Amino acid sequence: MSEIKHILQQITALSDVPDPAVLKRLIDELRVSDKAHISQSKHSRAD
């Protein structure tokens, strides 16, 4: 989660339109986090 926070801070610090690479990293991080969260939810429901 700290990686996402760091990326968000970088985006916030930019005065112009964010670099597409930074936005792509953020989106990728969110996708990975979401998949991990969904995976954990499925496992916890099975218990």
C-alpha positions as CSV (number, residue, x, y, z in Angstrom):
1,M,0.0,0.0,0.0
2,S,2.9,2.4,0.7
3,E,3.9,2.0,-3.0
4,I,0.4,3.3,-4.0
5,K,0.7,6.1,-1.6
6,H,4.1,7.1,-3.0
7,I,2.7,7.1,-6.6
8,L,-0.2,9.2,-5.5
9,Q,2.1,11.7,-3.9
10,Q,4.1,11.8,-7.1
11,I,1.0,12.5,-9.1
12,T,-0.2,15.2,-6.6
13,A,3.3,16.9,-6.7
14,L,3.0,17.3,-10.5
15,S,1.7,20.7,-11.5
16,D,0.9,19.8,-15.1
17,V,-0.7,16.7,-16.6
18,P,0.9,13.6,-15.0
19,D,3.4,11.6,-17.0
20,P,1.5,8.7,-18.6
21,A,4.1,6.2,-17.2
22,V,3.2,7.3,-13.7
23,L,-0.5,7.0,-14.3
24,K,0.1,3.5,-15.8
25,R,2.1,2.4,-12.8
26,L,-0.7,3.7,-10.5
27,I,-3.4,1.8,-12.5
28,D,-1.3,-1.4,-12.6
29,E,-0.8,-1.1,-8.8
30,L,-4.5,-0.7,-8.2
31,R,-5.3,-3.7,-10.5
32,V,-2.8,-5.9,-8.5
33,S,-4.2,-4.7,-5.2
34,D,-7.8,-5.3,-6.4
35,K,-7.0,-8.8,-7.6
36,A,-5.2,-9.6,-4.3
37,H,-8.2,-8.2,-2.4
38,I,-10.7,-10.3,-4.5
39,S,-8.6,-13.4,-4.0
40,Q,-8.5,-12.9,-0.2
41,S,-12.2,-12.4,-0.1
42,K,-12.9,-15.6,-2.0
43,H,-10.6,-17.5,0.4
44,S,-12.2,-16.0,3.5
45,R,-15.7,-16.9,2.3
46,A,-14.7,-20.5,1.8
47,D,-13.8,-20.8,5.5
